[in-house]
Amino acid sequence: MPLFKFRVYWEDDDNIYRDIVLKTGQTFHSFHEAILTAFEFDHKHKASFFASNDNWNRGREIASDVLVNKKDAPALSMIKTPVSALVEKPDEKFVYTYDPAKKWTFLVELIGIDKEEDSKKEYPLCVKKEGVAPAQTGIKGLANERLMEIEEKYDLSSEDMSEGYGKEGDDDGGSSSEEESYGSEAESEGSEDF
């Protein structure tokens, strides 16, 4: 059974993306779950896929809840609609939105079709992660841990920040003896050249 390889970009920064591989018979609901897992989001909110053109304009909706589209056509259900049903061209695009209150938006593009699946792997499968995923709420745990590591590595505690910084140039405006001697050497070297 062929596999679809999609790249899912975060709309605000296209350097942050995940590559997800799906079997052709898998539904948009499986794809939705794979995106949330790949970006480390919770699975608590409504979501929708929209068929899209090359300019990322939204077309027909594939919703987590069955709704009605703008033109009174029923929205497709994520649970019932296989991804392959809406893939008509080799660079098919979708817009994926999650959590209507926060309006998380991801741009989804088909980047490849593989002929054979690996029977040892479970699909959908995230095969590549690029960039740190945006924090869904507050400070993301991983980013906070990295900040702590940097603080420890460079010893950036507030006590040490007062020492060694801020005292230069705090005197009465005169230059130090080192600056004076360096300045006079530079002046004498400059006069010899002319």
C-alpha positions as CSV (number, residue, x, y, z in Angstrom):
1,M,0.0,0.0,0.0
2,P,1.5,3.4,-1.0
3,L,2.4,6.0,1.7
4,F,1.9,9.7,1.7
5,K,4.6,11.9,3.1
6,F,3.4,15.3,4.3
7,R,5.3,18.3,5.6
8,V,3.4,20.2,8.3
9,Y,4.7,23.7,8.8
10,W,3.8,26.0,11.7
11,E,2.2,29.0,9.9
12,D,4.2,31.6,12.0
13,D,7.6,30.1,11.3
14,D,8.2,27.8,8.3
15,N,11.5,26.7,9.7
16,I,9.5,24.7,12.3
17,Y,8.0,21.7,10.7
18,R,7.3,17.9,11.0
19,D,7.3,15.3,8.3
20,I,4.5,12.8,8.8
21,V,4.0,9.6,6.8
22,L,0.5,8.1,6.4
23,K,-0.9,5.0,4.7
24,T,-3.3,5.9,1.8
25,G,-6.3,4.4,3.6
26,Q,-5.8,6.4,6.9
27,T,-8.3,9.1,7.8
28,F,-7.8,12.8,8.5
29,H,-8.5,11.9,12.1
30,S,-5.4,9.8,12.3
31,F,-3.5,12.6,10.6
32,H,-4.9,15.1,13.1
33,E,-3.7,12.9,16.0
34,A,-0.3,12.5,14.5
35,I,0.2,16.3,14.0
36,L,-0.8,16.9,17.7
37,T,1.6,14.3,18.9
38,A,4.4,15.5,16.7
39,F,4.1,19.1,17.9
40,E,3.5,18.0,21.5
41,F,0.0,19.5,21.8
42,D,-2.8,18.2,23.9
43,H,-5.8,16.4,22.2
44,K,-8.5,18.4,23.9
45,H,-9.7,20.9,21.3
46,K,-11.6,21.0,18.0
47,A,-9.7,21.0,14.7
48,S,-10.2,21.2,11.0
49,F,-8.4,20.5,7.8
50,F,-9.2,22.7,4.8
51,A,-8.5,21.7,1.2
52,S,-6.1,24.4,-0.1
53,N,-4.7,25.9,-3.3
54,D,-1.1,27.1,-3.8
55,N,-1.8,30.4,-2.1
56,W,-3.1,28.6,1.0
57,N,-6.7,29.8,0.5
58,R,-9.1,27.6,2.4
59,G,-11.6,25.4,0.5
60,R,-13.8,22.6,1.7
61,E,-13.6,21.8,5.4
62,I,-12.8,18.4,7.0
63,A,-13.9,18.9,10.6
64,S,-13.4,17.0,13.9
65,D,-17.0,17.8,14.5
66,V,-19.5,17.4,11.6
67,L,-20.5,20.9,10.6
68,V,-21.9,22.8,7.7
69,N,-19.6,24.6,5.2
70,K,-20.2,28.2,4.2
71,K,-22.2,27.2,1.1
72,D,-24.5,24.9,3.2
73,A,-22.6,21.8,2.0
74,P,-22.0,19.4,4.9
75,A,-18.4,19.5,6.1
76,L,-16.5,16.2,5.7
77,S,-15.9,14.3,8.9
78,M,-12.2,13.6,9.9
79,I,-13.2,10.2,11.2
80,K,-14.9,9.0,8.0
81,T,-12.7,10.7,5.3
82,P,-9.5,9.0,4.2
83,V,-6.7,11.4,3.3
84,S,-6.3,9.7,-0.1
85,A,-9.9,10.8,-1.1
86,L,-8.8,14.4,-1.3
87,V,-5.3,13.9,-2.7
88,E,-5.6,14.8,-6.4
89,K,-2.2,16.0,-7.3
90,P,1.4,15.3,-6.2
91,D,1.8,18.6,-4.3
92,E,-1.6,18.6,-2.6
93,K,-2.0,21.2,0.1
94,F,-4.2,21.5,3.2
95,V,-4.5,24.1,6.0
96,Y,-4.9,22.5,9.5
97,T,-6.3,24.6,12.3
98,Y,-6.4,23.6,16.0
99,D,-8.1,25.1,19.0
100,P,-10.5,27.8,17.7
101,A,-9.7,30.0,20.7
102,K,-5.9,30.1,20.1
103,K,-6.2,29.7,16.3
104,W,-3.2,27.5,15.8
105,T,-2.6,27.2,12.1
106,F,-0.4,24.8,10.2
107,L,0.3,24.5,6.5
108,V,0.3,20.9,5.2
109,E,1.9,19.9,1.9
110,L,2.3,16.5,0.3
111,I,6.1,16.2,-0.4
112,G,6.3,12.6,-1.5
113,I,4.6,9.3,-2.2
114,D,6.5,6.0,-1.3
115,K,5.4,2.8,-3.0
116,E,5.9,0.4,-0.1
117,E,5.3,0.6,3.6
118,D,7.6,-0.9,6.2
119,S,5.6,-3.7,8.0
120,K,7.7,-3.1,11.1
121,K,6.5,0.5,11.5
122,E,3.2,1.8,12.8
123,Y,1.6,4.6,10.8
124,P,1.0,7.5,10.9
125,L,4.7,8.1,11.7
126,C,6.6,11.3,12.3
127,V,9.9,10.8,10.4
128,K,11.5,14.2,10.8
129,K,11.3,17.1,13.3
130,E,12.8,20.5,12.5
131,G,12.8,23.3,15.0
132,V,11.4,23.6,18.5
133,A,7.6,23.2,18.5
134,P,5.7,26.2,19.7
135,A,4.5,26.1,23.3
136,Q,0.8,25.4,23.3
137,T,0.4,27.1,26.7
138,G,2.9,29.1,28.8
139,I,6.5,28.1,28.8
140,K,7.2,24.8,27.2
141,G,8.9,22.3,29.5
142,L,11.7,21.5,27.1
143,A,12.5,25.2,26.5
144,N,12.5,25.8,30.3
145,E,14.9,23.0,30.9
146,R,17.3,24.3,28.2
147,L,17.2,27.8,29.8
148,M,18.1,26.2,33.1
149,E,21.0,24.4,31.5
150,I,22.3,27.6,29.9
151,E,21.9,29.5,33.2
152,E,24.0,26.8,35.0
153,K,26.6,26.6,32.3
154,Y,27.3,30.3,32.2
155,D,26.4,30.9,35.8
156,L,23.9,33.6,35.1
157,S,22.4,33.9,38.5
158,S,21.4,37.4,39.6
159,E,24.1,37.5,42.4
160,D,26.9,37.1,39.9
161,M,25.5,39.6,37.4
162,S,26.3,42.5,39.7
163,E,30.0,41.5,39.9
164,G,32.3,42.3,37.0
165,Y,29.7,44.3,35.0
166,G,28.6,47.9,35.4
167,K,31.7,49.2,37.2
168,E,33.7,50.1,34.2
169,G,33.1,53.8,33.3
170,D,31.4,54.4,36.7
171,D,34.3,56.6,37.9
172,D,34.5,60.3,37.5
173,G,34.8,60.2,33.8
174,G,38.7,60.1,33.7
175,S,40.4,57.4,31.7
176,S,42.4,54.7,33.4
177,S,46.2,54.6,33.3
178,E,46.1,51.7,30.9
179,E,43.9,53.6,28.4
180,E,46.2,56.6,28.7
181,S,49.4,54.7,28.0
182,Y,47.8,52.8,25.1
183,G,46.4,56.0,23.7
184,S,49.8,57.7,23.8
185,E,51.5,54.7,22.1
186,A,49.0,54.8,19.3
187,E,49.5,58.6,18.9
188,S,53.3,58.3,18.7
189,E,53.1,55.4,16.2
190,G,50.7,57.5,14.1
191,S,53.1,60.5,14.1
192,E,56.0,58.4,12.9
193,D,54.2,57.3,9.7
194,F,53.8,60.8,8.4
